[in-house]
Amino acid sequence: MLVEWRVYREGCYSGGVLLGFNDENTGVDCVTFWVKSVPQYSPPQNEEPPVFEFIHNKELIANLKPMVWQITDIIPENSFYYDFGESGSYKTFVALDRLLCVAAGVDYHGHKVRQGTVFYIAGEGQQGIGRRIAVWHIAHGTNAEDIPFFVGKTPTQLMDLGAVDEVRKAVDYMSKEYGDPAIVHIDTLARNFGEGDENSTKDMNRVISNLDEAFGNDFCRGLTHHTGHFNKERARGSGVLHGASDVAFRVSIPLNQQVLVECTKMKDAASSPAMLFELERIRLLIDNQYDPSFVLDLIAEGDEALKTTGNKMEKVEAVVTALTAMGGKVESQAPLNNAVRVELNCCEKTARGAIKQAVKMKKITAVQRAGKGNPVEYKLPE
């Protein structure tokens, strides 16, 4: 004979009624406990509450807040972000442009900012940084004295929690006079890493932990980093940095005198638009001597930036392909020009422009042959 039954742990029910009956249709004797209520578990009175705690999902939902941007559609408020790129890709120019816009309350190339005090820790000499800041003020018509932007006198040591705590103390001290901090940016990670290995998961975790403990989420924290030695599509070293970040940007030079900034991670929103800049040269007069530096001038954004870059790169690669097919060397522009026209199915003017751009980017070499009026020789770099 089959018996249907349910078992409840002793003490876990109250007010239960025991019912017993026989189902004449199935021939099954059924026994069940009808439980009116099951009390929640409560620890013994003398038991210590756990250190680790959970929060109910309704509390999380009750505390939801709308997205707030430090730079609209670019960097969320109180986020952890980083830029990465090859040496010489103008990463520092990109960082300073954003930071100075926030400190000055100036729109970042059409994107609104939340003004606040900015702190910048550089790993290189202050003379170079000073020139870049000076030409930024010239380009934007701002007065350095009125802008709460501060540069650390020395690098820090991110592997040392005590050193990072000292940075926080300095930030808090200066903020009392100049206003709440908006961003603390460290450039570069390598110059400020300290005694550790950026390829080590353990060491990079320690750096992230130190930043979290000292800075929390009280303001934006930014880093400038390098690309990998072989893979230029990602940052160098341990992947812990990318995993811990809220936002990441790749900085590259797709064409001569142009800088492309692409968002490779945006944790809680749609990716920020790609931005293509030209380098605008500005001469700075220092002790009766003109020293040149650059500011960034936005020329395309979003899909247009990627399309512009892609189209020009396609033309440059066509020049390289044509020259390679010709044995890697021609003694005048005319045959190369004709080959590029065939490769791109374009007019002569477009072909000449593509060849000129390829020379600027050092994809091919142009050498003036001996003798006045002799044509230029083109060849692939050795």
N, C-alpha and C positions, 0 to 999 in steps of 0.2 A: 504494500500500500504506500502511495506517495503522500508526503506531507509537505505543504507549503508553509514556510515560517520566516520570520524576521528576528534578528538578534540585536538588541541594543545593550551597549556597555552599561554595567551597573552604575547607577548614580547619574546617568546622563538623560534621564527622562523623569517627568513628574506628572502626577495626575493621570497615569496611564490606566487603561482598562483592558483587561485580558479577555479576549473573545475566543470561543472555540465552537466550531461548527463543522458539519460535514456537507460537502457539495454533492447533492444526489445526482446531478447531471454528469459529473466527471468522476465521482468516487474518490475525490481527493479530500483528505482531512486538512483543514486550514486553521492555523493558529497564528495570530498576529497581535502585536501591541499597538494600540491606538494612542499616539503620543500627542498630547495637547500643546506642549511647549518644550523647547530645548534651550536651557540657559547658556549664555556665552561663558567661555572659559575664563576664569579669573585665577591668577596665581595665588599661592598661599600668602597669607598676610606677612610672613617673615621673608618672602623671596624678594631679592633686589631686582629693580626694573632693568631691562637690558640696555646696554650702551647703544647698540644699533637700533634704529627706529625706522618705521615705515610711515608714510603719510597717505591718507586716503585720497583717491583720485578726485573726489568732489572738492577737496580743499585746493588741489592744483587748478581745477577748472574755475573755482571761485576767485583765484588770484591772477587769472590771465590778464595781460595788458597788451595793448596794440604795439606793433613794431615801432620802435623809435630809432631814427638814423642819426649817426654822427655826421655822415655825409650821405645825403639821400640817394638811395639805390646803390651805394658804393660800400660803405662801412657802417654796420649797425652800432648803436650806442653800447658801450661797455663790452665790446667784443674783443676776441683775441685773433689777430690777423697777421699775415706775413707776406712779404714780397720776395720773389726769388728770380734770379737771372744770372747770366754770365758776367764776368768781370768786364767793365767798360760798357755795360748796357744801359747806363744812366739810371740805375736803381735809386741812387741817392737823390737825384733830381726829382724822380717821381715821388719819393717819400717826402722830401722837403716841400714840394708843391702842395701836397695834401695838407701837411701839418701847418704850414703857414696860412693856408686858406682858413683852417679851423681857428687858429689863434687870432686871426684878423677879422673873422666873421665875414669873409669874402666868399661868394659862390665859387664852388670848384667846377669850373668850366660848365656852368649852367646847372649844377647840382647844389641845392641848398645845404648849408652846414649849420650845425649847432655850435656856436662860438664857445670857446673855453680855453683855459690855460694849457699849454703844450710843453712837454719836456722831451728833449732829444739827446740821446747819448750816442756820440759818434766814436768810432774806432780810429778815425784818421785825424790829421791835424786840423786845428780850428781855422787856419788861414784859408784852406780850400773851401771849407764849409761857409766861412764868412763871406767869401766872394759870391757864392751861389745865393746866399740870403740877400746880399746887397742888391744884386741884379733883379731878384724877385721883387723887392720893394720898389725899384725903379720901374719895372714893368707894370706894377699894380698901383702905383701912386700912393703907397702907404708909408707911414713913418715908423721906423723900427722902434722908436721910444714908446710908441703907443700900443705895441703888440706884445701880449704876454707869451712870448716864445723864448724858452731857455735851453741852453746847450750845456751838457755836462763837461766839466773841466778835464775829466779822465774817463777811461772806460770803466766798466764794472766787471764783476766776476760772477756769472750766473750760476756756476756750480756751488758757490758759497752763499748759503742762506743769509748769513750775517751781512755780506756785502749787498745783497738785494734788499735786505731790511733797511740798510743805510740809505739806499736810493729812495725807498718809501718815506723815510723820515724827512729827507730833503724835499720831496714832493709835497708832503703835508705842511712843512714849514713855509715853503714859498707860496703855497696855495692860500694860506691865511691872509696874505697881503694882496695876491693877484687874482684870486678866484679859484673855484673848484677845478681840479684837473680834468681835461677831456681825453688826452692821449699821452702815454709815455711810450716813445719809440726808441728801439735799440738797433744801431746800425754799425757793424754787421754782427750776426750771431757769432761768427768765428772769432772776431776781435774781442768779444765780450764773454766768451764761453768760460774761460778759466781753465783750471787744471782738469781736463777731461777730454773725452773723445766724442765728437759729434756723430760718429758712426755707431756708437754704442747705445743700444736701447736703454740700458741701465742709466747711463749718464744723461741722455736726453730726457728720460723720465724725471730724473732729479732736477734738471733745469726747469721743466714745466711745473713740477711740484713747488719749487722755490718761488717761481713767478706767481703761482696760485696762492701760496701762503702769504707772501708779502703784499701782493696787489689785490687779490680777490677779484671780484667783478665790479670794482668801484669806478672804473674808467676803461677806456680802450688801451690795450697793450699791443704794440706792434713790433715786428722784427724785420730786418732785412737780411736775406740769406743768398747763398750762391746755388747755381744749378749743379747737378751731378757731373762728375768728370766725363762720363760717357753718355748718360741719358740726360739730354737737355730739356726734357719735358717735365722733369720733377726736381724738387729741391735736393741738395746734396745731403748725405748722411742718413741717419735713422728716420724711418717713416713715422715715428712717434709725433714729431712736430706737426705733420699734416693731419694726423688723426686727432690731435688735441685742438687744432685751430677751428675757428668759426668761419674764417674767410681766408682765401689764398689767391695771390695774383702772380702771374708770370710776366716778367718784363723782358722784352727782346728788341733787337734791331733788325726788322725785316728788310729795310732799305736804308741807304745812306742818309744820314741826317734825319731819320725818323725813329720814333720809339712806339712800340706797341705794348699795351697793358691789357692782359686777358685774365678774367676771373676763372680760376680752376676749381674753386670750391666756395659755395655759399650755403651755410648750414641750414638756416631757417627761412630762406627767402629765395626768389628767383635769382639766378646769377646776374651780377652787375654787367652792364654792356661793355664790350671791348672798346678801347679808346686808342686812337692813333694820333700821335703828336709829331709835329715838326719841331726841331730845335731852332729857336730864334736867338741869334747871336746878339749880345749886348756888350758894348765896351764899357769898362769900369775904369774911371780915372783915379789912380792911386799915386800920390807923390809925383805928379806931372808925367805919369806913365800910364798908358792905356793897356789894361789887361782884359782879354775877352772871357766871357762866360756865357751861359745859355739859360733860357727859360723855356718852358714847354708851351706850345701853341696847338690847341686841339684842331685837327683838320677833318676828322671823321669819327663817328661813334656807332656802336652796335654792328649790325650786319654790313653797313657801308664801310666801316673800318676794316673788317675782315675781307670784304670783296675788293676794296682798294688795294690792300696788301697782297691778296692772292693774285689779282690781275697783273700787278707789276712784277711779282716774283715769277709768274708764269712766263712773262716776256724775257726776263733775265735768264731763266733756265733754258729758254729757246735759243738764246745767243750761245750759251755754253754747249748745248747739243749740236748746233750748227758748226761751231768751231771745232768741236771734237770730231765730227764727221769729215772735216776738211784736213784732218791730220794734226789738229791742235795748234796750227800756225798759218797765218796768211800775211802777205807782204803789203796789202793795202786794204782799205775799208770796202771798196766796191764789191769784191767777191763775197765778203762776209755779209755785207748789206743785202745782197741778192739772196744768199742762203737763209738769212733770217726772215726775209719777206716770204719765202716759200714755207718756212717752218711755221710762221704765224698767220700766213695768208693775209698780210697787211700791206699798207702803203709804205713808201720809202721813208717818209718822215717818222712813222712809228718804229720802223726797224732801226733807224739811226738813234732814236731816243732810247731804245732798248739796249743798244750797244754802249751808249754813253752811260746808262745806269749800271750796266754790268761792269764797266771799268771803275765807276765810283765805288761799287761794292767789292771791288778787287776779285770778282769772279773770273775776269780775264785781265790781261795786261796789255797796255798800249805803249809802244816804244817808238819815239821819233827816230827814223833812220837817218844816218849821217848825210849831211848835205842839205843846204837850204832848199825848201820846196819839195823835198822828197816825201813820199806818203808815210803814214804811220803803219807800223807793223803790229799786228794783234796776235797774241798767243795765250795759251792757258798757263796759269801760274805753275812754277816748277815745284 
